């Protein structure tokens, strides 16, 4: 019995020692984690803080107003055009009669880009707020745009944003009364209507070669012949006459580094 008691005491002692060692390791790792995840101290003991002014925007300007949106219907067509919310109206159609005012605003945005470029992005964001009556005042029929040419596709539009809380990491919403007309697989004219009239009209473009360049050029010429509109590209600081092929080709070739 005495030997059995001594054996039990030895076992218990070993267990206690092992537990102390494990606890020590856990505490040590926790302290190391806190040191590594906490702000670093400089040689003079001062903590290094994140300078929010060092954060850069990848875009210099965005439109302040999104279109009317609603939740995507579970049965909605999966071929709807997808557009990031920051890309809304980055390239858009505006009234020909407003060319001088638009050109002045483009120049203002261009100077803003120069003033706020920090080498890797922009340290401030220029938010464009509509200063003009807008397309609704023209009363342009959507049907006129639909009939301007033979479109590759006709679908709706979905606007998406980053949403870490969603399973896919993004959240999409449908544009109410939205439409998109395909020019090429990666080039679309899009917008939304109100009572059959065009309320906003933009372009989503990605060109890969001369075939895409020609298709988009002819589409713009067709729109220019049918509707009193011109294109403003806020990314490239360009105002484009849709009745001048040379002007359209020059803009697209420069934007996508293509041979015209």
N, C-alpha and C positions, 0 to 999 in steps of 0.2 A: 504493500500500500504506500509505503514511504517513497519507493522508487517511482511509482505511478504518479504520486503528487509532484515529485521533482520534475518529471518529464512534462507534466501539464504546465508547470510554471515556466519551463524553458520554452515550450511552444508559445505560450502567451507572451513571453518577453520578445521572442522573435517577431510575432505579429505586431506588437506595439512598435518595435524599432522600424519595421517595414512601413507601417502607417505613417510614422513621423517622417521618414525619408520621402514618401510619396507626397505628403502635404508640403514639405519643403520644396520639392520640385515644382508643384503646382503654383505655389506662391511666387517662386522665382520666375516662372514663365509668365505669370500674370504681370509682375512688375516690369519684365522686359517688354511685354506687349504695350503696357501703358507708356513706357519710355519712347517706344518706336512710333506710337500713334499720336503722341502729344506734340504740340509745337516744339521745334528744336530751339535750344538756347544758343546764342552767339557767345563768342569768347568773353564778352563783357557781362554775360548773364542775362541779356535781354532776349525775350522770346521773339521768334520770327513769326509775323502774321501775314496772312494772304492779302496782297494788295489788290483790291477789287478793280483798280484802274488798269491792272495788267490783263484783265479779261478782254478778249477781242471778239467782235462780231464778224461772222463770215460774210454777211451782207451789209451793205452800207445803208440801204433804204428798203422800207416795206410799206405796203398800203395799210392805212389805219383801220379800214373797215372790211370785214369779211362779209360774204353774201349770206342771205337767210339760210339757216341750216336746220336739219332735223335728223333724228337717228336713222341709221341705215336699216331698212326693212330686211328681215331675215330672208325674204324671197327676192331681194333686189338683184338685178343683173350683175354678174361678176365682171362683166366687160366694161363697166363704167370707167371713165377716165379717172385716174388717181392723181391728186395734186397736193403737195405739201402746203400748209396754210401760209407759210412765208413766201411762197411762189405766186400767190394770188395777185394777178395784175402786175407782175414784174415786167411783162411785155403786154401792152394793151392797145386797144383801138380808141382813138379820141376824135372829136369833131375837127374837120378840116378848118373850119372858121376860127378855131382856137389855136392855130399853129403858133402864132407869135407869143401868146401867153405861155403855151406849153414849152416852147423853146427857151423862154426866160427861166422857167422853173427847172428845166433840165440843166441849164447852166448853173443854177443855184445848187442843185444836187451835186453836180460835177465838182464845184468848188468845195463843198462840204466833204466830199471824198478825199480831196487833196489835203484839206486841213486836219482830218481826223484819221488818216492812215498811219499806223504805227509800225509798219514793216511786216506784220503778219496778219493784219485784219484792221478793223475800225474800232476805235475806243468809244465811239458814240453811234447812235442809230438815228437816221433821218426818217421820221415817220411822215409819210405823205398823206395830207388831209385834202379831200376834194375841195378845190377852190372855184370850181366851175359848175354850171348847171348839170353837166353829165349827159350821158347818152339818153336817159329817159325823156329829156326835153326835145330830142329830135323825133321821137315817135317812130323809130325804125322798126319795121315789121320783121319778125324772126323769119317769116316765110321768104322774104327777099334774100336773106342770107342763105337759107336752105336751098334756094333755087339758083344761087350765084354760080354754082358748079356742081359736078358730080362728086360727092364726098365719098371717101373710102369707108367711113362708118358714121353712124349717128347714135350716140348713147347719152347717158347722163353724166354727172360729175360728182365725185366724192372728194372732200377735203380732209386730209389727215394731219394729225399732230402727234408728237412723241408723248407717250403715256406709260410710264414705267409700271403703273398699277394694273395695266391690262396684260392678258396672257401673251399677246404678240408684241407688246411694247409700243404699240401705236393705237390710236383711236380715230376711226373714220366716221364722218357724218356726210349725209347727202345734201347737195345744194338744192334748195327748194326751187322748183321750176328750172332746174339746171339743164344744160345741154352741152354736148361736145361733138364736133364734126372732125373726123379724121382726115388728114392730108396724106400722111405716111404712117407707118406703124408707130412712130415716135414723135409725130408733130400733129398738134390739134388746135383748132379754134374752139374756145369754150366760153361759157358765160351763163347768165340766167335771164329769164324774161319776167315781165310783169304785165299781165293782161294782154299777152301776145306781142308786146313791145320789148325790144332789147334793153335791159337795164344796165348790163355791164358785159364787156367783151374783151377777152384776152387771148393770148397765144402761148402754148407750151411747145417749145422747139428743142429738138436734138437732131442734128444732121450728121450723116456719116459719109456722104459722097456727093458727086455731081448729080446723080439721079434724084436724091432728096432735095438738093438745091433747086433743081428745075421745077419739081413738083410744088414746092413751097412758093417759089416765085410766081408761078402761074396762078396759084390759089390767091395770093395777095393781089395780083393784077385783076382777077375776077371780082374780088371784094371791092377793090377801088373803083371798078366800072359800075358796080351795082349800088354802092353805098357811099355817102360823103364822109369817108373816114380816112385817117392816116394812122400810122403806128408810132408809138413812143416806146423805146426800150430803155427802161430805167437802169438796167445793169450796164449797158454799153453807152449810155448818154447819147442816144440817137433818136432823131425824129425823121420818119421815112414817108415820102410821098408814094402812095400805092398806085399811082398812075405812071410812074417812071421806073421802067424795068432796070435801067442802069443803077438807079439809086437803091433799089431793092437788092440787086445782086451785090453791090458794093458793101452794103450793110451786112448781109448774110455771110459773104465770103470773109469779111474781116472778123465777124463774130465767131465763126467756126473754122477759121484758117483753111478755107477751101479754095480751090482754083475755080474761078468762074469762067 
